[in-house]
Amino acid sequence: MLRQMTLALSLLAAAALLIPVPAAGQAVLMTSADQSGFLYNYSVQPLAFTRSYQAGQRIRQVLPRPDGERVYIISEDPARGVVTLNRDFLSEAAPAKNLGPITTAALTPDGSQLLVLAGSLRIFSTAGNEPELTTAGGIGVDIPEHLAISLDGRRAYVLSPTSNRLYGIDLTSRTQLTGSPVTIPGVAKGMAVGANGRLYIITNTRFLEIDGRTLAVRGEVTISANPSGQLAFSPDGLRVYALNAAAVGTQPILIFNLDNRTLFGGAGVTGQIFTQIIPISNNRALAISGENRLFLVSSDGGPVTEVSFNIGSLQNVRSVVASNEISDARTLFVATNEILYRVDTATFTVTATTSLNTEPGRANAYVGRTATGSIASVFSYNTVQNVTTGQVSLPLVLRLVNSLGEPLPNITVTFQSLNPGALLLSTAGTTNAAGYVETAVTAPSGVGAFQVVATIPGASPVTFELNAVAGGGGPGPDPNTPVPGAPRIVSGNGQVVPSSTQTTFPMVVRIVDAQNRPMQGIIVNWTTGSGGSVPTTSSTTTDENGVTAIRAFGATSIPGNTYTTGTIVATTTAGSATFFITTVGTQANNLSSFGVNMLRPDPNSGRITGKVGERLSDAFRIYAYTFSGSTGTIPNVGVEVSTPEGVGLPTATCAGGGGLTDVSGEGTCEIILGGSPGETQMTVQVGGQFVFRLTLVVTPGDPSIIRPVSGDGATLEPGRTVGLFAQVTDAGGNPSVGANATWQVLTPNGGTLSSTTGITATNGGISTTFTAGQVNGPVRIRLTVGAAVYEFTVTVNLRISNLAIVSGNNQTAVINAPFALPLTVRVT
């Protein structure tokens, strides 16, 4: 019997339609496999075709803007390489872009910028007519092919397989990062940013972890493979999958453990290679084979099995799109040649099907709804770190989701450093469309544990446990990754002593556990590595601070009567650390054959000048030598610097705790300047024996920290105003005076600025007045001073005074079938 239902739309019901309803999603966008350039829109509930649009020939990518208002279609069409489609699928929101051949494109996490690789890096605004933000020709990079963007949207990364160069781009200034580009070993195949905020690159020989701020390689895994380039991360950020086209039947799927940077394992099916992999939970992923079959992959490298749905296995699988819930995607959309299936991920049950208009391509996308509701889960990354004194930590990352697992945008999180010497790069941030928010912290000048606390509205605070460590000169664990139970050098490396004489200073190591807490009672065995130097004891035990130390003796004899370099190795069951010790001369002549010259500057009148926060890589240089018998250079002699302690004085420390002389006997260290502007004395100590004193002049540093004073987090109605005030300082916390500043409202139609001060005052103060526009929700206002950036968030409450029915009232439809007309109301 045919049953019908009539819909009468009341104003109360219309009001209910304005409230976002958490659901599996809004739409699935499917491309055509042919060259026609059609994009098809399918609603999720019910699963049905709604509209199509012909964009450009041979579509390569589909990029929905996070708010769902625009969709970017990237194609090989020579005249319409980038087409911006309105949400209604009826019109284009901006003129099509003819950029020549396009390699790839990406949106920043907040959706405010579109980045396109087309012979160079081109950057466009996504507002209005989408003006280009880069100058004519874009940012020059060498034959770019791969593109990635940091979680906070402040940096972009471009990889060129032709030159094996990695470029880092500051998206605020649209200039290259300091040190960019860097050369990547091997043949570059792919690149992506993980949930932990770190950059990962895969080549034919290595899987690399990169510090996204400095572009330095933090670690690597040696492989022998032919990766396809795709890197797919598990939602918890602990695993990453890569497809290996060179390993049919052996390891066509590589699985890496990001926690300790190891190849966790491999997976495969005899006779199969794979073309696409889609993580659907923390421990499961789906892979499409070259034969268009669908397989289930376990993150622990277990057996790979073909997926069996409640209707059996599917043939001719062309594409799989997952919904955007974190940890466990609730819904899959599996496309074969002719049918689109909606699948419950938990049970692999097909819940709906619809016919496809054409054979689908692979450049498909899921458009989720903007999530609402309270915070149900908080995911944190890089919560335990070792950070070298004076250097910037890895990103402190949080991800917030609701009870359905959907990422929550526009939530303001504040960060507080519990150590006044540990300076945050930003003290507050707003979650982006993917639910991420991050900051970073500069470690204090002194060693020891410190904490950063994140305060989250409606959720428990998250504490990041960090430890400031002095870098050692010899081999040892990565300073940013605590290795449980392994020793790390704190001080005493590279000392010079007469034969059979004890070192002037102790050799000190520190040991921490996996949570970066000091490990007391750990036995450290000390042995002679080479060179005849001997420790004073064979074993010691760590104290309550995880610290232990010994002194060593110089060698008893010196070959050739010049010098000998020895090593002392500190070992535990978890690892080892190596100290250098040099024996020169005898007890009788008491180092009379050991000499050190200050090559530059003049040791009697030398001055070193720099700015607070600046790193001087070659500000001084010493030369260590011996002239017993015949003159010769001495390598591996320690070099350290220090300054007097006191409030209001400049400071200088060596990056990594100190340096060592090279094979030519010359040595220096990279000096990190801090403290307050002024003049002081800097001591250079060489080999624990020679001391030089230089004049250090430190001037005010570049603006690097913006601290909000008032206005951040304010709530007001459209047309109302609020003053936004901030203080700008250098890396040492000193006010930045006379610095140029720019203010920008990032949220489209969010409001206007007036009474803006463009230059910082004598106290580093800067201000503007914000007038709220006709929007509802958070509005982001960006303040940029030099390289320092801070984003204020003001919430605008738009009050609804009237609702009126426009169309769609009094319709009739079959149960479980869509009504013919949309339900439309006018809001005033």
VENHU-V108911 format. One record per pair of residues at least 12 apart in sequence whose C-alpha atoms are under 7 Angstrom apart, sorted by the first residue. I is the first residue (numbers start at 1). J is the second residue. D is the distance in whole Angstrom. If there is no record, write none. Layout:
[[I:J:D] [I:J:D]]
//
This chain:
[[3:814:6] [3:815:7] [4:812:7] [4:813:6] [4:814:5] [4:815:6] [5:812:6] [5:813:6] [5:814:6] [5:815:6] [6:810:6] [6:811:6] [6:812:4] [6:813:7] [7:809:7] [7:810:5] [7:811:5] [7:812:6] [8:809:6] [8:810:5] [9:809:5] [9:810:7] [11:803:7] [11:804:7] [14:825:7] [20:372:7] [22:371:6] [22:372:7] [24:323:7] [24:331:7] [25:44:6] [25:323:7] [25:367:6] [25:368:4] [25:369:5] [26:43:6] [26:44:6] [26:367:6] [26:368:5] [26:369:6] [27:41:7] [27:42:6] [27:43:5] [27:44:5] [27:366:6] [27:367:5] [28:41:6] [28:42:5] [28:43:6] [28:44:7] [28:365:6] [28:366:5] [28:367:6] [29:41:5] [29:42:6] [29:364:6] [29:365:5] [29:366:6] [30:360:6] [30:364:5] [30:365:7] [31:360:6] [31:361:5] [31:363:6] [31:364:6] [32:358:6] [32:359:6] [32:360:5] [32:361:5] [33:359:6] [33:360:5] [33:361:4] [34:58:7] [35:57:5] [35:58:5] [36:57:5] [36:58:7] [37:54:5] [37:55:5] [37:56:5] [37:57:4] [37:58:5] [37:59:6] [38:52:7] [38:53:5] [38:54:4] [38:55:6] [39:52:6] [39:53:5] [39:54:6] [40:52:4] [40:53:7] [47:352:6] [47:353:7] [47:354:7] [48:354:6] [51:89:7] [52:89:7] [53:89:6] [55:83:6] [56:75:6] [56:77:5] [56:80:6] [56:81:7] [57:75:6] [57:76:6] [57:77:5] [58:75:5] [58:76:5] [58:77:7] [59:73:7] [59:74:6] [59:75:4] [59:76:6] [60:74:6] [60:75:5] [60:363:6] [61:73:6] [61:74:5] [61:75:7] [61:363:5] [62:74:6] [62:363:6] [62:364:6] [62:365:6] [64:367:7] [65:111:5] [66:110:7] [66:111:6] [66:433:6] [67:370:7] [68:87:7] [68:367:7] [69:86:6] [69:87:5] [70:84:6] [70:85:6] [70:86:5] [70:87:5] [71:84:6] [71:85:5] [71:86:7] [71:87:7] [72:84:5] [72:85:6] [76:101:7] [76:102:7] [78:98:6] [78:100:6] [79:98:5] [80:96:5] [80:97:6] [80:98:5] [81:97:6] [81:98:5] [81:99:7] [82:96:6] [82:97:5] [83:96:5] [83:97:7] [84:96:7] [94:129:5] [94:130:6] [95:129:7] [99:118:6] [100:118:6] [101:118:6] [102:117:6] [102:118:4] [103:117:6] [103:118:6] [103:145:6] [104:116:6] [104:117:6] [105:117:6] [108:149:7] [108:153:5] [109:151:7] [109:153:6] [109:432:6] [109:433:6] [110:432:6] [110:433:6] [112:125:6] [112:126:5] [113:125:5] [113:126:5] [114:126:6] [117:144:6] [119:143:6] [119:144:6] [120:137:7] [120:138:6] [120:139:6] [120:140:5] [120:141:6] [120:144:7] [121:138:5] [121:139:5] [121:140:7] [122:134:6] [122:138:5] [122:139:7] [127:748:7] [142:160:6] [142:163:7] [143:160:6] [143:162:7] [144:158:6] [144:159:6] [144:160:5] [145:159:6] [145:160:6] [145:161:7] [146:158:6] [146:159:5] [146:160:7] [146:190:6] [146:191:6] [147:159:7] [148:191:7] [148:192:6] [148:193:6] [149:193:7] [150:193:6] [150:197:7] [151:197:6] [151:436:7] [152:437:7] [152:438:7] [154:170:6] [154:171:5] [154:172:7] [155:168:7] [155:169:5] [155:170:5] [155:171:5] [156:168:6] [156:169:5] [156:170:7] [156:171:7] [157:169:6] [161:187:6] [161:188:5] [161:189:7] [164:183:6] [164:184:5] [164:187:6] [164:188:6] [165:181:6] [165:182:6] [165:183:5] [165:184:6] [166:181:5] [166:182:5] [166:183:6] [166:184:7] [167:180:5] [167:181:4] [167:182:7] [168:180:6] [168:181:7] [186:203:6] [186:204:6] [186:205:6] [186:206:7] [187:203:5] [187:204:6] [188:202:6] [188:203:4] [188:204:7] [189:202:6] [189:203:5] [189:227:6] [189:228:7] [189:229:5] [190:202:5] [190:229:4] [190:230:6] [190:231:7] [191:231:7] [192:231:6] [194:233:7] [194:237:6] [195:237:5] [196:237:6] [196:381:5] [196:382:6] [196:397:6] [197:395:6] [198:210:6] [198:211:6] [198:212:6] [199:211:6] [199:212:6] [204:224:6] [204:225:5] [204:226:5] [204:227:7] [205:222:6] [205:223:5] [205:224:5] [205:225:7] [206:220:6] [206:221:6] [206:222:5] [206:223:5] [207:220:5] [207:221:5] [207:222:7] [208:220:4] [208:221:7] [219:261:7] [220:261:7] [221:261:7] [221:262:6] [221:263:7] [225:244:6] [225:246:6] [226:244:5] [226:245:6] [226:246:5] [227:242:7] [227:243:5] [227:244:4] [227:245:6] [228:243:6] [228:244:6] [228:245:6] [230:242:6] [230:243:7] [232:277:7] [232:278:7] [232:279:7] [233:279:7] [234:279:6] [234:281:6] [234:282:5] [235:281:6] [235:282:6] [235:326:6] [235:327:5] [236:282:6] [236:327:7] [238:257:6] [238:258:5] [238:259:6] [239:255:7] [239:256:6] [239:257:5] [239:258:6] [240:255:6] [240:256:5] [240:257:7] [241:253:7] [241:254:6] [241:255:5] [241:256:7] [242:254:5] [242:255:7] [243:274:7] [245:273:6] [248:270:7] [248:271:6] [248:272:6] [248:273:6] [249:268:6] [249:269:5] [249:270:4] [249:271:5] [249:272:6] [250:268:6] [251:266:5] [251:267:5] [251:268:5] [252:267:6] [252:268:5] [252:273:6] [252:274:7] [253:266:6] [253:267:5] [253:268:6] [254:266:5] [254:267:7] [255:299:7] [265:301:5] [266:301:5] [267:301:5] [267:302:7] [267:303:7] [267:304:7] [268:304:6] [269:304:6] [272:289:6] [272:290:7] [273:289:6] [273:290:6] [274:287:6] [274:288:6] [274:289:4] [274:290:5] [275:288:6] [275:289:6] [275:290:6] [276:288:5] [280:322:7] [280:328:6] [280:329:5] [281:327:5] [281:328:4] [281:329:6] [282:327:6] [283:298:6] [283:299:5] [284:297:6] [284:298:5] [284:299:6] [285:297:5] [285:298:7] [292:315:7] [292:316:5] [292:317:5] [292:318:6] [293:315:6] [293:316:6] [293:317:6] [294:306:6] [294:307:6] [294:317:7] [295:307:5] [309:348:5] [309:349:6] [309:350:7] [310:348:7] [310:349:5] [310:350:7] [316:336:5] [316:337:6] [317:335:6] [317:336:4] [317:337:7] [318:335:6] [318:336:5] [318:337:7] [318:360:7] [318:361:7] [318:362:7] [319:334:6] [319:335:5] [319:362:6] [320:332:7] [320:333:6] [320:334:5] [320:335:6] [321:333:5] [321:334:7] [321:365:7] [321:366:7] [323:366:6] [324:368:7] [324:406:6] [325:404:7] [325:405:5] [325:406:5] [326:405:5] [326:406:6] [326:407:7] [329:345:7] [330:344:6] [330:345:5] [330:346:7] [331:343:6] [331:344:5] [331:345:5] [332:344:7] [332:345:6] [337:359:5] [337:360:7] [338:355:6] [338:356:5] [338:358:7] [338:359:6] [339:353:7] [339:354:6] [339:355:5] [339:356:5] [340:353:6] [340:354:5] [340:355:6] [340:356:6] [341:353:5] [341:354:7] [371:406:6] [371:407:6] [371:408:6] [372:408:7] [373:402:6] [374:402:6] [375:400:6] [375:401:6] [375:402:5] [375:458:7] [375:459:7] [376:401:6] [376:402:5] [376:403:5] [377:400:6] [377:401:5] [377:402:7] [378:398:7] [378:399:6] [378:400:5] [378:401:7] [379:398:6] [379:399:5] [379:400:6] [380:397:6] [380:398:5] [380:399:6] [381:396:6] [381:397:5] [381:398:6] [382:394:7] [382:395:7] [382:396:6] [382:397:7] [383:396:7] [383:464:5] [383:465:6] [384:464:6] [384:465:5] [384:466:6] [384:515:6] [384:516:6] [385:465:7] [385:466:5] [385:467:6] [385:480:6] [385:481:6] [385:482:6] [385:516:7] [386:466:6] [386:467:5] [386:468:6] [386:469:7] [386:479:6] [386:480:4] [386:481:6] [386:482:6] [387:443:6] [387:466:7] [387:467:6] [387:468:5] [387:469:6] [387:479:6] [387:480:5] [388:443:7] [388:468:6] [388:469:5] [388:470:6] [388:471:6] [388:479:6] [388:656:6] [389:443:5] [389:444:6] [389:445:5] [389:446:6] [389:447:7] [389:468:5] [389:469:6] [389:470:6] [390:442:6] [390:443:5] [390:444:6] [390:445:5] [391:442:5] [391:443:6] [392:440:7] [392:441:6] [392:442:4] [392:443:6] [393:440:6] [393:441:5] [393:442:6] [394:440:6] [395:438:6] [395:439:6] [395:440:5] [396:438:5] [396:439:5] [396:440:6] [397:436:7] [397:437:6] [397:438:4] [397:439:7] [398:436:6] [398:437:5] [398:438:6] [399:435:5] [399:436:4] [399:437:6] [400:435:5] [400:436:7] [401:435:7] [407:434:5] [407:435:5] [408:433:7] [408:435:5] [409:431:5] [409:432:5] [409:433:5] [409:434:7] [409:435:5] [410:430:5] [410:431:5] [410:432:6] [410:778:6] [411:430:5] [411:431:5] [412:428:7] [412:429:6] [412:430:4] [412:431:7] [413:428:6] [413:429:5] [413:430:6] [413:454:7] [413:455:6] [413:456:5] [414:427:6] [414:428:4] [414:429:7] [414:454:6] [414:455:5] [414:456:7] [415:427:5] [415:428:6] [415:452:7] [415:453:6] [415:454:4] [415:455:6] [416:452:6] [416:453:5] [416:454:7] [417:451:6] [417:452:4] [417:453:7] [418:450:7] [418:451:6] [418:452:6] [419:450:6] [421:444:5] [422:441:6] [422:442:6] [422:443:5] [422:444:5] [423:441:5] [423:442:5] [424:440:6] [424:441:4] [424:442:6] [425:439:6] [425:440:6] [425:441:6] [425:705:6] [426:439:6] [426:790:7] [427:707:7] [443:468:6] [444:468:7] [446:468:7] [447:468:5] [447:469:5] [447:470:6] [448:467:5] [448:468:5] [448:469:7] [449:466:6] [449:467:4] [449:468:6] [450:465:6] [450:466:5] [450:467:6] [451:463:7] [451:464:6] [451:465:5] [451:466:6] [452:464:5] [452:465:7] [470:490:6] [470:656:6] [470:657:5] [471:489:7] [471:490:7] [471:655:7] [471:656:3] [471:657:4] [472:489:5] [472:490:6] [472:491:7] [472:656:6] [472:657:6] [472:658:7] [473:493:6] [473:658:6] [473:659:6] [473:660:7] [474:577:7] [474:578:5] [474:579:6] [475:577:6] [475:578:6] [476:488:6] [476:576:7] [476:577:5] [482:512:7] [482:514:6] [482:516:6] [483:513:7] [483:514:6] [484:512:6] [484:513:4] [484:514:5] [484:574:7] [485:511:6] [485:512:6] [485:513:6] [485:572:7] [485:574:5] [486:511:6] [486:572:6] [486:574:5] [486:575:5] [486:576:6] [487:509:6] [487:510:6] [487:511:5] [487:570:7] [487:571:7] [487:575:7] [487:576:6] [487:577:6] [488:509:5] [488:510:5] [488:511:7] [488:577:6] [489:508:6] [489:509:5] [489:510:7] [489:577:7] [490:508:5] [490:509:5] [490:510:7] [491:507:6] [491:508:5] [492:505:6] [492:506:6] [492:507:4] [492:508:6] [493:507:7] [493:579:5] [493:580:6] [493:638:6] [494:579:7] [494:580:5] [494:581:5] [494:636:6] [494:637:5] [494:638:4] [494:660:7] [494:687:6] [495:581:5] [495:582:6] [495:637:6] [495:638:6] [495:687:4] [495:688:5] [496:581:6] [496:582:5] [496:583:6] [496:584:7] [496:637:7] [496:687:5] [496:688:7] [496:689:7] [497:554:6] [497:582:6] [497:583:5] [497:584:6] [498:554:6] [498:583:5] [498:584:5] [498:585:5] [498:586:5] [498:587:6] [498:590:6] [498:591:6] [499:554:5] [499:555:5] [499:556:5] [499:557:7] [499:583:6] [499:584:7] [499:585:6] [499:586:5] [499:587:6] [500:553:5] [500:554:5] [500:555:6] [500:556:5] [501:553:5] [501:554:5] [501:587:7] [502:551:6] [502:552:5] [502:553:4] [502:554:6] [503:551:6] [503:552:6] [503:553:6] [504:688:6] [505:551:7] [506:549:6] [506:550:5] [506:551:5] [507:549:5] [507:550:5] [507:551:6] [508:548:6] [508:549:4] [508:550:7] [509:547:6] [509:548:6] [509:549:6] [510:546:5] [510:547:4] [510:548:7] [511:546:5] [511:547:7] [512:546:6] [518:544:7] [518:545:5] [518:546:4] [519:544:7] [519:546:5] [520:542:5] [520:543:5] [520:544:5] [520:545:7] [520:546:5] [521:541:5] [521:542:5] [521:543:6] [522:541:5] [522:542:5] [523:539:7] [523:540:6] [523:541:5] [523:542:7] [523:572:7] [524:539:5] [524:540:5] [524:541:6] [524:570:6] [524:571:6] [524:572:5] [525:538:6] [525:539:4] [525:540:7] [525:570:6] [525:571:5] [525:572:6] [526:538:5] [526:539:6] [526:568:7] [526:569:6] [526:570:5] [526:571:6] [527:568:6] [527:569:5] [527:570:7] [528:567:6] [528:568:5] [528:569:6] [529:566:7] [529:567:5] [529:568:5] [529:569:6] [530:566:5] [530:567:5] [531:555:7] [531:564:6] [531:565:5] [531:566:4] [531:567:6] [532:555:5] [532:566:6] [533:552:7] [533:553:6] [533:554:5] [533:555:4] [533:566:5] [533:567:7] [534:552:6] [534:553:5] [534:554:7] [535:550:7] [535:551:6] [535:552:4] [535:553:6] [536:550:7] [536:551:6] [536:552:5] [536:553:7] [554:583:5] [555:583:6] [561:628:7] [561:629:7] [562:584:6] [562:585:7] [562:626:6] [562:628:5] [562:629:7] [563:582:7] [563:583:6] [563:584:5] [563:585:7] [564:582:6] [564:583:5] [564:584:7] [565:580:7] [565:581:6] [565:582:4] [565:583:6] [566:580:6] [566:581:5] [566:582:6] [567:579:5] [567:580:5] [567:581:6] [568:580:7] [580:636:7] [593:626:5] [593:627:5] [593:628:5] [594:625:6] [594:626:5] [594:627:7] [595:624:6] [595:625:5] [595:626:6] [596:622:7] [596:623:5] [596:624:5] [596:625:6] [597:622:6] [597:623:5] [597:624:7] [598:621:6] [598:622:4] [598:623:6] [599:621:5] [599:622:5] [599:623:7] [600:620:5] [600:621:6] [601:620:6] [603:692:7] [603:693:7] [603:694:7] [606:694:6] [606:695:6] [607:694:6] [607:695:5] [607:696:6] [608:695:6] [608:696:5] [608:697:6] [609:696:6] [609:697:5] [609:698:6] [610:697:7] [610:698:5] [610:699:6] [611:673:7] [611:698:5] [611:699:5] [611:700:5] [611:701:5] [612:673:5] [612:674:5] [612:675:7] [612:677:7] [612:698:6] [612:699:6] [612:700:6] [612:701:4] [612:730:7] [612:731:6] [612:732:6] [613:672:7] [613:673:5] [613:674:5] [613:701:6] [613:730:7] [613:731:5] [613:732:7] [614:672:6] [614:673:6] [615:670:6] [615:671:5] [615:672:5] [615:673:6] [616:670:6] [616:671:5] [616:672:7] [617:669:7] [617:670:4] [617:671:6] [618:668:7] [618:670:7] [620:668:6] [621:666:7] [621:667:6] [621:668:5] [622:666:6] [622:667:5] [622:668:7] [623:665:5] [623:666:4] [623:667:6] [624:665:5] [624:666:6] [625:665:6] [633:664:6] [633:665:5] [634:663:7] [634:665:5] [635:661:5] [635:662:5] [635:663:5] [635:664:7] [635:665:5] [636:660:5] [636:661:5] [636:662:6] [637:660:5] [637:661:5] [637:686:7] [637:687:5] [638:658:7] [638:659:6] [638:660:5] [638:661:7] [638:686:6] [638:687:5] [639:658:6] [639:659:5] [639:660:6] [639:667:7] [639:668:6] [639:669:7] [639:685:6] [639:686:5] [639:687:6] [640:654:6] [640:658:5] [640:659:7] [640:684:6] [640:685:5] [640:686:7] [641:653:6] [641:654:6] [641:682:7] [641:683:5] [641:684:5] [641:685:6] [642:682:6] [642:683:5] [642:684:7] [643:681:6] [643:682:5] [643:683:6] [648:675:7] [648:676:5] [649:675:6] [649:676:5] [649:678:6] [650:674:6] [650:675:4] [650:676:5] [650:677:6] [650:678:6] [650:679:7] [650:680:7] [650:698:6] [651:673:6] [651:674:5] [651:675:5] [652:671:6] [652:672:6] [652:673:5] [652:674:6] [653:671:6] [653:672:5] [653:673:7] [654:669:6] [654:670:6] [654:671:5] [654:672:6] [655:669:7] [655:670:6] [655:671:6] [655:672:6] [674:732:5] [675:732:5] [676:732:6] [676:734:7] [677:698:5] [677:699:5] [677:700:5] [678:697:6] [678:698:5] [678:699:7] [679:696:6] [679:697:4] [679:698:6] [680:695:6] [680:696:5] [680:697:7] [681:693:6] [681:694:6] [681:695:5] [681:696:6] [682:694:5] [682:695:6] [682:696:6] [701:730:5] [701:731:7] [702:730:6] [703:728:6] [703:729:6] [703:730:5] [703:736:6] [703:785:6] [703:786:6] [703:787:7] [703:788:6] [704:729:6] [704:730:5] [704:731:6] [704:787:6] [704:788:5] [705:728:6] [705:729:5] [705:730:6] [705:731:7] [705:788:6] [706:726:7] [706:727:6] [706:728:5] [706:729:7] [706:788:7] [706:789:7] [706:790:6] [707:726:6] [707:727:5] [707:728:6] [708:725:6] [708:726:4] [708:727:6] [709:725:5] [709:726:5] [709:727:7] [710:724:6] [710:725:5] [710:726:7] [711:723:6] [711:724:5] [711:725:7] [712:724:7] [712:792:5] [712:793:6] [712:794:6] [713:793:5] [713:794:5] [713:795:7] [714:794:5] [714:795:6] [715:794:6] [715:795:5] [715:796:6] [716:795:6] [716:796:5] [716:797:6] [717:772:7] [717:796:5] [717:797:5] [717:798:6] [718:772:5] [718:773:5] [718:774:5] [718:796:6] [718:798:6] [719:771:6] [719:772:5] [719:773:6] [720:771:6] [720:772:6] [721:769:7] [721:770:5] [721:771:4] [721:772:6] [722:769:6] [722:770:5] [722:771:7] [723:768:6] [723:769:4] [723:770:6] [724:767:5] [724:768:5] [724:769:6] [725:766:6] [725:767:4] [725:768:7] [726:765:6] [726:766:5] [726:767:6] [727:764:5] [727:765:4] [727:766:6] [728:764:5] [728:765:6] [729:764:6] [735:763:5] [735:764:5] [736:760:7] [736:764:5] [737:760:5] [737:761:6] [737:762:5] [737:763:7] [737:764:5] [738:759:5] [738:760:5] [738:761:6] [739:759:5] [739:760:5] [739:785:7] [740:758:6] [740:759:5] [740:760:7] [740:785:6] [741:758:5] [741:759:6] [741:784:6] [741:785:5] [742:758:6] [742:783:6] [742:784:5] [742:785:7] [743:781:7] [743:782:6] [743:783:5] [743:784:7] [744:781:6] [744:782:5] [744:783:7] [745:780:6] [745:781:4] [745:782:6] [746:780:5] [746:781:6] [746:782:7] [747:779:5] [747:780:6] [749:773:6] [749:774:7] [749:775:7] [750:772:6] [750:773:5] [750:774:7] [750:775:6] [750:779:6] [751:770:7] [751:771:5] [751:772:4] [751:773:4] [752:770:6] [752:771:5] [752:772:7] [753:768:7] [753:769:6] [753:770:5] [753:771:6] [754:768:6] [754:769:5] [754:770:7] [755:768:6] [755:769:6] [756:768:4] [756:769:7] [772:796:7] [774:798:7] [775:796:7] [775:798:6] [776:796:5] [776:797:5] [776:798:5] [777:795:5] [777:796:5] [777:797:6] [778:793:6] [778:794:6] [778:795:4] [778:796:6] [779:793:6] [779:794:5] [779:795:6] [780:792:6] [780:793:5] [780:794:7] [781:793:6] [800:827:7] [800:828:6] [801:828:6] [802:827:6] [802:828:5] [803:825:7] [803:826:6] [803:827:5] [803:828:7] [804:825:5] [804:826:5] [804:827:7] [805:824:6] [805:825:4] [805:826:6] [806:824:5] [806:825:5] [806:826:6] [807:823:6] [807:824:5] [808:821:5] [808:822:6] [808:823:5] [808:824:6] [809:823:7]]
//
